[in-house]
Amino acid sequence: MRKILSITLLIFSVFSCKKDIDDTPNGGLISQLTPEQQVDLQIKNFIWKGLNLYYLWQADVPNLADTRFAPSLMKTDFNNKEYVDFLKKGQAPDNFFYSLLNNYPKIDRFSFITDDYEELERTFAGQVYSSGMDFALSRYGTQGGVLGIVRYVLPDTDAAQKGIKRGDVFTQVDGQALTINNYRQLLFNDKTSMVIDINRIKIVNDKPTIVSENRTVTMAKKSIKENPVHISKVIEKGSHKVGYLMYNSFVADFDLQLNEAFGMFKSQVINDLVLDLRYNGGGRISSAVYLASMITGLSKQNVFAKERWNDKLQPAFKDSDITNYFADKIIKEGVSYPINSLSGLKRIYILTTERTASASELVINGLKPYIEVIQIGGTTTGKNQGSITLYDSPAGYNKKGVNPKHKWAMQPLVLKIVNKDGEGDYTSGITPNHAIEEDWANFGELGQETEPFLAKALELITGINTSGKSIPAQPLMPVKPLADSKTYNFGANEMYK
């Protein structure tokens, strides 16, 4: 982030030459506005200026053009009636933001804005409001019903203490049947608890059937910090020592825990690695660099990924500013920690689904020039762009000197990222070498050799079907994705600096 802030200050000094509402709150055309109206203009002014400077598709949006308001040098001056009238249109700040994006949500699917940057920061640090139950939702039946299934449970949470486990199914929340019309209100709210019915999927007369366990569970919700290193273990199969890592988000606060997992792999001298990213929607680019460095052991002279910013900013960067190299150490609060790297791997097995996105896809794409990547599961989301957090601040859009009158911040897409060979066109997703769909009727236990995705990886590694049964060509109960427990979190499917 430091390099972005320094270049921001350079560019900001070039492009900014006029005072605006932040400096002269009672000047120009806005002197007759109420304090609330002035704050609204401050927010919209911040949105327009930030997108005009940083937005990846700035050149493709006519309303963000440098010449949109004549004379162009007056575009940030509140004596410019055309500009003030543009900002004063009766849109709320979030609607104003989305109106300036490039064909949202078709081309730009991932830029977003928030009126509470503190909540955004907590989410990026891995903090969520939850019972500890991670779940997926699917349409169910023909009457608009919705079915939820537990994907995993976080340790030391109320869900874990209440015995919730992977594969538990629920159709009701707080006594109401889940439907396409109410699932957001029932599941994604600020309530301190939730009540769900517990069912299991069983095969009855060769068909998957939801069988009630005749119990309900009340779970308390609170703010928790999820360690994304969910499972790390070594599986020994004959001459093979296979490391298995389930990693669910690229969160910088847990880089050292990730490094510890690789320290364990290194000490046990694994010769194969299965990286489970099936539920990993992305996160911090620096954490992706660390993970790739742990996998390969490549020196810091090797290029992992290159960034491509908009036409306005790209020429202002040095190559070193927009090139991500492999790393040999992690720096935390001024302390250097050597990276525990695996230098002998010739290939890696990566498990994916349609929920695998962003920084996860960056790891897959960034590793391909250096190591054989064998992808198992489903086609990924298809997000090859990265974002940064912009605050309403005169100090280069960072947190320093942030406008105290509001808490709006935005997370626009600002860069496209490619691997060292310039490859990165996967907006339709990265397709697997071995396609498998998650089957809710055969969900399996994560980290166990019989779990279908891991079983397929072990079969490819050892040449032996370790699960003792074949995976059906078509799942008995395929997932029809609707949403999951992370869908409405800030930064879901994000890759950010």
N, C-alpha and C positions, 0 to 999 in steps of 0.2 A: 504494500500500500504506500510505502514511503516514496517510491519512485513516481507513483501517480501524482501524489501531492506536490512534488517538486516541479513536475512538468506542468501541472495545473497552474501553479503560481506564475510560471514563465508565460504561459499562454494567456492567463487572466490579465496579466500586466499589459499584454499587447492589445487584447481585444476590448478592454474596459477603459473608457476614458471619460465617462460621464457619471455624475452622481445619480442615484435612483432613490426610490422610496425609503430604503433602509437608512440612507444618509440624511434625507430631507423629508421627514414624515409629514410635514405640513406645507410642502412646496408645490408649485406647478398646478396641474389640473386636478389634483386630488385633495386640495386643501378644504373643500367643502364636504368631503366624505366623512362618515362616522368612523370612529376608531375600528369597529368591526369590519367595515368596508375597506379601510386602509390595510388591515391585516390580510384580508382576502386578496387584495392586489399584490401585497408583498409575496404571498405564497405563489400566485400565478406568475409573477415576474421571475421568481426563483425557478419555477418549472420551465418557463420559456427559455430563459438564459442558459440553464443547465443543459436542456436538450439541444439547443442551438449549438452549443460547444461540443458536447460529448456524444450525442446519440449516434449510434452506428449508421442509421439510415437518414441522417440529417439532410443529405443532399437530395433525397427522394421525397421529402415532405415539403410541399410549397410553403406552408405556413411557418416552417422553420428556416426558410432561406435567409441568408444574410441581408438580402435586398428586399425583404418582405415589407419593411416599413421605411418610407422615404422621408428625409434623407437617411441612408443606412447608418451613418455614425450616430444618429439620434435614437436608435431603436431601443436603447435602455434608458432613455431620458423621459421622465414623467412630465415633461413639457411637450412631448410628442402626442398630439391628440389621437392620431390613428392608432398608435400603440396602446394608449390608455383605454380607448374604446374597445379595442380587441380584447384586452384583459378584463374589462368590465362586463363582458357578455355574461348572461345569467347562469353560467355553469358552475357547479361545485368544483373545487380544485381537482378532485380525482377524475371527474368527467372531462375537465379541461386537459388534464394529462393524457388520458387515453385518446382524446380527439387528435392529439399531435403525433401519435404513433403511426408507424408505417403499416397500414391495412391491418390493424389489430382486430381480431386475434388470428388472422390467417397467416400473414407473414411474420409479424412480431407476436409471438404467443406468450412471451415470458417477462417483458418489462412490467414493473408494477410500482405503485406508490402507496404510502401509508401515512396516516395522521398521527402515528405514535412511533417515533424512531427508537424509543427505549425498548418497546416490545420487539421490534425488529432486531435490535442488538442482542437481546436475550435469546431469540430464536437462533440467530447465527452462532451463538455460543453453545448451542445444543440444549437449551432450556425450553421445555414444553409444559403445557398444562394438561395433565393426563392422569389416568388411573394406572398407567403402566401397561395397558393392553394395546398392542399394535394390531390393526385389523384392516381388512379389505372389504369392499362392498360390491355387490353385483345385483343386477336385475334378477328377479325371481318370479316365476309364474307368468301369467298373462294379464293380471289385473293391476299392474303397476307396483307390485311388491318388491321389496329390497331385502336381500339376505346379507348378513355380515359373518365373516369368518376370522378367527384369531390367527394372525400370522406368527407372532411371537409375543412373549411377555417379558418385560424388563424385570431384572432381579430386584429384590428389596422394595417392591411397590405393593400397593394394596391389591392389585390384580393377582400378583404372585402369591400373596398371603391367602387370598380367597380361593386358590386352586385353579385359576383360569389357565388353560393350556392351549397350545397350538392345535388347531382343528376344531375347537369349540365353535359352535354356530349359534347365532342369535337372530331372531326375527322381530323381537319387541324390545323397546327401550322405554323405561318408566311407564310400563303398562300399555303402551301404544304400539300397534303394528307398524313396522317400518315401511314407508312407501317412497316412491320417487318424489313426492311432494313435501314430505316432512323430515326426511333423514338428516338434512342439514340442521334443522332446528333442534332435533332430538339428540344428535351426537356432537355437534360442534357449537358449544355454548360455554358460558362461564359458570354453570352450576357446579356445586362442590361435590356432587355425587351423581351416580347413575345406576339404574337397576336394569339388568338384562336377563332374558330367559336363556337357559343353557340347553343346547341340543347337540347331537352328533350326527354325522352323515354315515349311514351304514348301507351295505348292499343287501337289498331284499328282493328276492326273485330276479336277480341279475340286474337290478336297477338301483341307482343311488336314491336313498330315501332319508329324509330328515326325521330323526327319532328323538323325541323329547326325553330329557333326563328328569323331568318333573321337578325342576328347581329353578329358583331365581337367585341372582347374586347382586348385592348392593356393593358398589365399589366407590371409595372416596377418590376424588380428583384433587390434585395439587400440582404446584410447580415442581418439576423434576428435571434433572440434567441427565440426558441419555448418553451413556458411553457407547459410541458407535462400534467399538470393537466388541461385537456381541458374542462371538465364539472364536476361539483359537485353540487348535488341538492338532495332534499328530496321529495319523492312522497308519499302522504297519500292516502291509499286505505282502507277504513273501519277502522279496528283496527290495520292496518299495517302502520308503518312508515318506508319506504324503502329508504335507501341511495343509490344513483346512482353516481358512479365515473367512468369517462372515463379518463384513464391514458395511455399516448401514448409513453412514454419512461422513462427509469430509469436513470435520470440525477441528479447527486449529487447536482448541483447548485440550484435545485428546491425542495430539501428535505423539506425545511421549508414550502413551499407552499403546499406540500402534507400533511404535519402535520396540517396546517391551515384547510384544507378540512376535515380532521378527527376531528378537534376541533369543526367544525360546526356540523358534524354528532353526535358527543358526546353531544353537548349542546341541540340538538333536540331529543335526546334519541331514535335513530332509533333502530328497532328490527330486521331488515333484511338489507343486503347489496348486491348490484349488482356491481361487478367490471368488467368494460369493458376494456379488453385487446386485442380486435380484431385486432388492428393495431399496437400493441406494440411489436417491434422487439427485446427488451432487453435493456441492459445497465449495470450500475454499480451494483455489488453484494451487496454493503453496502446499496444501496437504496432499494433493494429487501428485505433485512433484516428489514429495517425500516418499509416498507409497511406491511410485515407480522406481525411485532410487533404492529402496529396500529390496525390491524384487530383482533388480538387475545388477546392482553394484557398480554401475557405470560411473566414470569420473565426471567431475563437474565441468569438464571441457566439452562434454557431449550435449547436444541440443535435445531437449525433450519436446518442447512445443514453441511455436512462434505466434505472436499476436498481430492481428491486422485491425487497426482502428479506422475511424472515418477519414475521408480525404483531407479534412481540415487538420486533424491531429497527427496523422501518420508521419508527415515530413518533419514534425517537431521532435520526434523521438530519435534517440540513438538506437542502434541495433540492440545494444545490451539492455536498454530499457524495456524492450518488447520481446525479448527472447528468454525463455525459461530453460535453464540448464539443470541437469541432474545435480544432486546435492550429496555432500559427504558428511554433513552435520545439520542438526536442528538447533536453531537459536531461540531460546526462551528467556525473556527478561535479562538479556545480557549474558546468559550462561550457554555454553556450547555443549551439545550432546552428540557424540559420534553416531552415525546411522548404522544400525545393524543390517547389513546388506547380505543378500544371497547371491554370490557371484558365479555359481555353477549351473544355474538353471538354463536349459535349452528351450524350454517351452513353459507356458502357463495355461491353466484351464480356468476360464472365467464364466461364471454362471450369471445369466441375465434374464430379465423379463421386460415387458413394456414399461415398467416403472424404473428401469435402469436409465439414468439420465445424466447429462451435463458433465460434471467432473469425472463421473464413472466412465462415460464415453471417451473423455479426454485420455484417461489411463489406457483404455483399450487401443485407441488410435495412436497415442504417443509411444506405446510399447512396440507396435507392429514393425517398425524399421529395425528393431534390435533383437527381438525374440519372437518365437512362434507363439501366436495367440490362438488358442482353440476355444471358441465361444460355444457355450451350451445353453439352450433355453429358448428365449423369445427374442424378437427384434426389439432393440432399445428405443427410447423415446425419440431421439433425433434432435439434440440440442448442441450445436457447436458454437454457441455464442456465450460470452461472459459479460458480467455486469459489475458495476461499482455502486456504492452508496453515496449519494449526493445530499448534502445538508444545505440549508439556507444560511450560508455564511460568506462573508466577504473574504475569508482566508482560504480561497481555493476550493470552496464547497466541502471542506472537511468540518469536523466537529468544533474546532477552535473558533470561538467568536460566533457560535450559532445564534440565530435570531431567537431571543427569549420569548417572543410573543406567540409562538406556535411550535408544534413538534412534527411537522410534516417533513418527510424525507422521501427520496425516490431511488429506485433501483433499476435504471434503464440499461438495456443492452448497449454496450459500448465497443465490443470487440468480437471478432471472429477468431477462432484459434485452430491452428493446423499443426501437424507433426513436422518433423525435421525435413521431410520430403515434400512439404507443401500440401499434403493430403488432409482433407477435412470436410468434404462435402457429404455429410451424412444426415441431412435434415429429415430424411425419411426413416432414419434409424440405421443401426448397424445390425446386419443380419447374422444369425448364428451359423456356425459350421454344422452343428447338430441341433435340430429344432425339437424342443420339447415344450409342451404346454403344462402349466400347473393344473393339476386335477384335484379338485376339492374332495373327490371321493377317494383319493389316494395321496393325501397331503404329505404324510410322512413326518418324522421328527428331524428338525434341523440338526445337522452335524452327525446324524446316524448313517451308517453305510447303506441302509435300505431306503433312505430318502431319495426319490427318483432322480433329481438333478445331480446330487452327489454320487449316486449309484452309477449314473452314466459316465461321470468323470472318472470314477475308479475303474470302470470297465475299459475305458479308453487307455488308462494308464497301465493296467495290469493285463489286459486282454481276457479278463475273466469277469463274468456276470456275478458280482459280489452280492447282489440283492437276492439272488435265488429265484427271481421272476422277471419276465420281460415287461417292458413298458408298453402299454397298449398304443397302437397307431393313432387312435383317437381317444381322448380322455373321456371317461364316463360322465364326468361333470365338469366341463370346461368353465373357466372363469370368464365372465362377461364384465370387464372392468367398468366400474361406475365412478368410484372414488376410493380413497383409503384414509387412514387416520392422519396422514401428513398432507393431504391434498390442499387443505385450506390454511396450512401453516405458512408464515412468511418464508420465502426462499425455497419453497417446494420446487424441485427440479431446477434449482439455480446453480450457476457456477460464477464465483465472484472473487475479486481481488482482495 
